[in-house]
Amino acid sequence: MTLPQRIILTVLKTLCRIFLSWEARGGKNVPPTGPLIVVANHVHLLDPILLALSFSRWISFMAKEELFRNPFLRPILRWAQVFVVRRQGTTAEKRQAIEQAQDMLNGGLVLGMFPEGKRSREGRLLPGKTGSAVIASQTGVLLLPVGIIGTDKIRGISWLWRHPHIIVNIGQPFRLPSFDGRLSKAQLDLLTTQVMSEIAALLPPEYQGAYSERTD
């Protein structure tokens, strides 16, 4: 992590301490070195920031193309080493995004992904997309599941003085089972379910959504 990154995170952490009752659990589960894919549920725009503040290592996130169209956000996203993913892109564009992610992981970096593919407006876990499972299965890299609890309470402006309680719950790292050859749809669905179930296990029952039955 560079000095400017440390400074920015220190400022953001101070602001979060002022406006939120925020805590990170399971920090000891974060491998200190080596490539890593962080997978988490996604409810609020603050989720990536809270993840970044909860880790001792810099996280480079995948983000949808629409965010880069915002002239204010674009330079911030590029500074933060966020790279674009076109959700409705061509096969070649999707392959390019996967290859870029693999290059980052080959360099020993941390990749952050929200497998739901979008924010859950009601806070409950949505069905996962296959992207994180594809990258993890092709690289054999460790996955680290995270459950973010409470950001659904950040609404309107009143949260600034209500100090909602936010928990970033970091689980145990795991690897996906390996398969020979090209993954079938059934195999991809199985791997994606495993990824999402690991996240769901870190959330209260009311947040587990599509995966509540798999964690009972």
C-alpha angles and dihedrals in degrees: 000000000000125000094250090051091051091049093050092047091049091054092046092047090054091051092049091051089054099048103027139048091227133170137170120214128194098025089150088067092069110101107234094221142014134056116314139176114212112203121189144161116262125219108138140028088246093063096092091048093050090049091050091050092050096055131073089212129065114257121212109205134207111229136184118263093243092071091060090059090069106094091209096048098040098077091042092052093048092048089051090054092244113159129206128253120190105215092196094033128133123270089258092053092049090048089051091053091051091049091050090052091049091051090054092050092047086058091057095252132143117251119201120207137174102208094196087073093222142031119286104230093200096043097244119126112263126211109283128244119231099240099097091045091051093051094043094047093048095048101033088224123156118262121214115201120211130188115204111201128191106016089113085075092063098096135136115348103294092085088075090075100024093065099212114215111248125188124193102198112197115198135197120293116249141175128229118240114261125242129196118244128349115350117247121222090255091053092047091050090050093050092045090051090053091052093048094044090055089055093044091054088063093054132076114258093259090060098045094085113163091016101046094108092052094058100045 
